[in-house]
């Protein structure tokens, strides 16, 4: 494990004294020179306690937030000014490595050398440098590429409550992207489980995608200051690959709600008056400072996919509302669809993308996406009638709509590479052309004589005929999910 690369001579450093310690908030008095906002201060034996200046109270006092645990810190202890802000390592040697918020390696591999250290506090690219072209970023996942295509250099959000599959979907995207993209993937874990980080590292190493990947974590057991800054550190790394190496970057953040939550904790500790539902009054500004650095420029693009936990599945929560405003695509995961065994559990009627216009995706794709939404919306309206009166009471036209919708729902499921060990089904990558072709043929009633289960958990639509003829037998998990889906839908 490397240590923070800060050269500090206590004899010549600007020195202050701890005045008060309240949890993670520390007040420090400086007699000679007051440190600037965002300056990193060091205290304790060997500078093991890192503190960031957040406010200047008067000519001699600053209020700071600790980025490390504060055990052992006491009033009167010396605090040293590092002379600069928190910095993150950048350069080719950071590839295939795992870091904490300070740039320390946490993967038990040899220490880094020949890297630069850059401030985590950077300005977004200017309007002159931003690219105005819009291009589709293919993921290989049918439900996303057809209905909510992602923008190259844009921001997409994965919205959902606990346990509906946000992290699994993010992990699957890493597998798919690194396979056919020559860019770099950066995974930023903000306030999530430590176990998930270790598992993800192991899976990426086993899949052989680690050489083009960087991982940085501030887990849920770390102080709010560290969780609040790890996103900025990840963006500094991403900006290096975009601006210096002119490579496309896929930045995955899990979970952006934990960034807002950490900001709320910091705000409360700093004594700021809470805003609506207890969130910090500066939430919009803090989120914008992070999100606006993710951009498509003349030198490359940072494409971001962010998991967003939605408290109590309430999409009117201020955290979800503020995040929505920054995104070019919103992918909403539905607990109901997950309970029916329809994975990925993407709700096609709640999800949206600004890319679904004829000028960007083309006339055929736009027309198909609208037809799919219309069919699924009609089915949703008919579900109450089916529940009360039964399918037989519907008109022939309505019965055809239901048959198409149920087949579309099953065709938009897909076996994932990251869940092979649980489902006994091989993962599949589906091109946009194959996904559109399959949806078009289902809407044209080409598969109306095949059972719905033949379209469940397949790749390209032609696999349905082989499956219906018994050439491809579903695994036990697949059969259980289908039975569950029928029970729920027919109830």
N, C-alpha and C positions, 0 to 999 in steps of 0.2 A: 504493500500500500504506500503511495506517495504522500508526502505532506504538502500543506499549502505552500506555494512558492512565493513567500513574501520575505524579502531581505529587510531585517529590522535590527537597528542598533539602538537599544534602550537609552544609551548615553546621549545620542544626538536626536532621537525621535521626539516629536511634540507629545508631551506627556500630560495626562489629566488624572483625576481621582474620581472613583465611584462615589456618588452622593446618595443614591437610593437604588434598591433592587426590588422590583415588584414583578415576580414571575419572570417573564421574558423581556420585560421593559426595564431598561437601566438608564438612570440619569447620571451624566458625567460632567464634572467641572474642569474647564481648561483655563489656565491663567494667562498664557501667552498668546495662543492663536486658536481660534475656533475652527474645527474641521468643517468642510463643506458637506452639504446634504449628499447621502449615498456613500460617504467615505467609510471604509472598513477599519474598525478599531480592533485591537487585540488586547486581551487581558488574561490573567491567570498564568500559571507556570508554563513557560515555553510558548505563550500566546495561544493556548489551546482553546480559549473562549473567543469566538468571533462575534463582533457586534457591528451592526450597520446604523449609521446616523440617519434618522428620519425627520428630526425637527430641531431647530435652534430656538431655544426658549428666551435667551437674553444674550448679553455680550460674553457670558462665561459658561453658560449651561447648554448642553445638547441632550435630547432624549433619543434613545437608541432602542433597537430591537435585536435580541440575541438570535444568531443563526445556529448556535449550538446549545446544548444544555448548560445551565448556569450554576450547577452544583459547585460549591466552594467559593463563589464570588461573594465578596463582602464589602461593606462601606469602607472607604479609605484606601482600597487597593488601587495600584497604578494601572492606567489604561494607556496604551500606546497607539498613536496615529500611524496607520500603514502608509499614508500619503496618497492613497488612491482608492478606487471602488473595488468591489468584488470582481474577480476576473475568472474567465473560463479558458481552458486550453483549446487551441485550434491548430490545424495542420493535418497532414496525411497520417501521422502516427496515431491519431485518436480513433481511426477506423478499427472496428472489431474489438473495441474496448468498452468497459462499463465504468461510469463515474458517479460521484456524489456532487452536490451543489458547488463544492469548492474546487472541483477538478481533480480530486483524489481518485485514483483507480481503486475499484472495489471488486475486482475480478480475480484477485490472487495471482495476477500475471506480473512480469517484470515492470519496473517503473518506466514512465515515459521519459523520453529525451527528444531534443530537437523539435520542441513545440513552441508556438508563440502563446502569450497570454493576453487576452483582450477583455476590456470592460464588458460586463453584461448589460450595461445601460447604454443602448444605442438608439438613435433616432430612426424612424421609418424612412424608407427611400423616398426621395422627392418625387413630385408628380411628373417631372420631366423624365425621370428614369423609369417610370412604370410603363409596362407594355399594355397596349390597348387591344391586342388580339385575344380572341377567346377560342380555346381548343379543349376538346374532350380528353379526360384522363381515364382510360379504360382500367377496370379493376378485375375483369374476368368473372364477376358475380352478376348473374342475370338480373336479379331484382333491382340492383343499383344501376347497372349500365343502361337498362331499358327505360326505367321510370324516373330515376333521380341521378342522371349522369353527373359526374364530378368535373370541376373545372381545373385545368392545368394552371397552377399558380393561385388557385382559389382556396376557400376554407369550407370544409364540410363538417357537419355536426352529427354525431350518433347519439340520439336522445333516447333515454329509457330509464326505468326504475332499476332497482337492484335485481340482478339475476336473470335479465332477459337476453343477454348475449352480446353486450357492447365490447368487452375485451376479446371474446372469441372472434368477432367480426374484424376487429383491428388486427389481431394476430394473423387472420387469414389474408388480409390485404397485404401485410408485409410479405408473406409467402408468395403471393401472386405478383406483387410489384417487382420484387427483386429478380424474379424469374425473367421478365421481359422488359425491364427498365434498366438503363445504364447509369442510373442516378445513385444517390446515397439515401439511405433511410436513417432517420434519427428518431428513436423512441424515448419519449420523456414521460416518466411516471411521476405524477403529482399526487401525493397523499393517498396512494392505494396500498394494497397489502404487500408486505415484503415477500411473501411466498410467491406471488404472481411474477415479481421481477426475476426471482431465481429460476422459476419454471420457464419463463420466456427466454432467458439467456440460454438455458440448456436446449430448448427446442430450436432456437435459431442456429445454435452451433451444430446440432445434429442435422438440420436441414441444409447446412452449407451456405447460408445467406449472411453469416456474421461478417465476412470480409468487407462488405459494403454497408456496414451498419454501425451506428454509435448508440449507446444506451446511457441515459442519465436518470437518476432516481433521487427523489426525496420522499421517503415512505411515510405512512401515517403515524409512526411513532416518533418522528422528528419534530422539532419545534416549528411553530407557524412561520417564522422568518425564513427557514430553509425551504419550506413548501411554497412560500410566496415567491422566492427568487429562482427556483429551479427552471421554470419556464423561460425566464430571460436568459439563463445560461444556455439552454438548449437552442434558443434562437440565435445566440451569438455563434454557436458552432454551425448552425444551418446557413447563416449569412456568409461565413467564410467559404463554404463550398459553393454557394451561389455566386458570390462577387469575385473571389480570388481564383477559383478553379473552374468557374462557368459551367457548373454541373447542376442538373435538376435535383431537387431535394424533396423527399417525402417526409414530412414531420408529423409524427403520430403522438398525440397527447392524451394521456389517460390518468387523470380525469380533469377537465377544465373547471368543473364545479368545485373541486378541491382547491383550485387556485383561488376562486372567489371566496371559498370558506376560510382559507388561510388569511386572505386579506381582511375578512370580517373579524377574525381573531386578533390580528395585528391592530386593526382600527379600535376594537374594544379595549385592548390593553393600553393603547395610546390615550384613551379617555375621550375619543370622539363620540358625539351624539349619534346613536344608531338611526338608520333610516327605516323604510318600510320592511316589515317582517324581521327586523333586527339586523339587516344587512348594513354594510358600511355606506356612508353618504357619498364616498368617492368611487363606488363600484364601477360605474360607467367609464370613468376616466382611466382607472387601473386596467380594466379589461381592454379598452381601446389602445392603451400604450403597448400591450402585448400583441393584440391581434393585428394592428396596422403594420407591424414589422414583417408580417407574412405577406409576401407580394411577388408578383410576376414582373421582372425587370428586363432590361435589354441584355443582361448578362446571363440570366437563368431564372428559374422559378422555384419558389418554395410552395409546395402544395401541402396543405395541412388537413388532416382528418382528426377530429377531436371527439372523444367520448364525453358526453355531458349527462351526468346523473341528474335526474329530475326528482326532486323531493316529493314523496307521496304521489308520484305520477301526475303532478299538478303543473300543466304547461303554462299557467298564468303566474307561476313563481317568478319573482324579479330576476333571479339568476338565469333561468331559461329564457325569459323575454329579452334580457340584455344580450345574451349569447346569440339568439336568433338573428339579431340585427346585423351581425358581422358576417353571416354565412352566405355562400352562394348555393349551397345545397343542404337540406335538412333531412336526415334519415331517421324516422321515428320507429323505434322498436316497440312492439305491442305485446303486452303480457298475455292477452287473449290468444293471439296467434301462436305464441310460444307454448301455451297450454294445449293447443290443437296439434302440436308437432310440426307446424309449418316453419321450418328453419331455412334461411335466416328469417327471424320473426319481424320482418319489415312491414309496416302498415302502409300500403301503397296510396291510400286516400289521405293520410295525414302527412306523408313525406312529400317533399317538393324540391325542385331545382330550377334555378334561374336559367339553366342552359337549355331547357326544353322549349326552344323556339325554332321555327323553320329555318331561320338564318344561320343557326349554329349547328343543330343536329341534322338538318335536312328535312325535306317535306315528308318523306316516307316514315322516318323515325318519329317525327312529331305527330303525324296522323295515327300511327300505331299506338303511341303512348296515350293519346287522348281516347282512342277506342277501348284500350285496356281499362283505363280509369272509369270510363262510362259503364262498361260491362260490370266491373266490380262494385260500382256505386249502385247500380240497379239491383244487383244481388243482395247488397246490404239492406236495401229498402224492402226487398221481398222476404227477408229472413223472418220478420215478425208474422207475416201471413203464413209462411210455411210452418212455423212453430205452432200456430193456432189451428190451421185448417188442413195442413199437409200439402205435400208437393202435387198431389193429384188434382187439387182444386185450382191450380194455376192454369192460365191459358197456354196453348202450345208455344206461342212466342216467348212467354215468360219462362216456360220450362227449358227452352233452348238457351235463354240468357243464363239461367242457373247452371246448366250443364257446362256452358263455355266458361263461366266464372270459376266454377270448381276445378275445371281442368287447368285454367290459367294459374290459379292459386297453387296447385300442385306442381305445375311446370316451373314456377318461379322459386321453388325450393331447390336446394343444391347441396350435395355432400361436400364437406370441407376437408382440406388436407390436415388441418389442426385438430380435427375430431375423429380421425380414422381409428385411433385406439379405443374410442368409446362406442363407435357405431358399426365397426367392421365393414365400412363402405369406403372405397377409394375416393379420395378427393378429386375434383374435376375443375378445370379452367375452361370457361365457355366464352368464345369470342362474341363481340357485339353482333356481327352478321348472323351467327347461328342463333343467338337469343332472339333477335328480331324475326328471323325466319320462322322459328318455332311458334312465337306468339301469333304471327300472321296466319299460319296454317291452323292453329287452334281456333282462331276467330272465324276462319272459313269453314269450320265444322269438319275438318279432315279427320279428326280423331274421335268423332262422336260415338263410334262403335267400339272404341277401346275402353276398358275400365279406367276409372279415374286414377286408381293406384298405379297404373302403368306409367303415368307422367310424374309420379312422386319420386323425388331424390334422384333425378337423372341429369345428364349434361345436355347435349344437343337433343332435339326432339325426336330424331330418328331412333334413338335408343329405346323409345317407348314401345315400338313395334316388337323389337327383340325381347323386351321385358315381358310384354303381353303374351308372346309365344312361349314364354318359360325359359328363354336362354339366359336371362339374368335374374337370379332369385334374390329378393331383398333379404338383408340381415335381420336378426331378431329385433334390434332396436327400431329398424325401419317399419317392420310389421306392427310392432306395438304402437308406434306413433300414428300409423295409418288407422288402426282400430280406434285409437283415442280420438283422432280427428273426426271419424265418422260418427262416433258417439256424441261428441260435442255439437257437430253441425246438425245432426238429425234430431237433437233433443227438442 
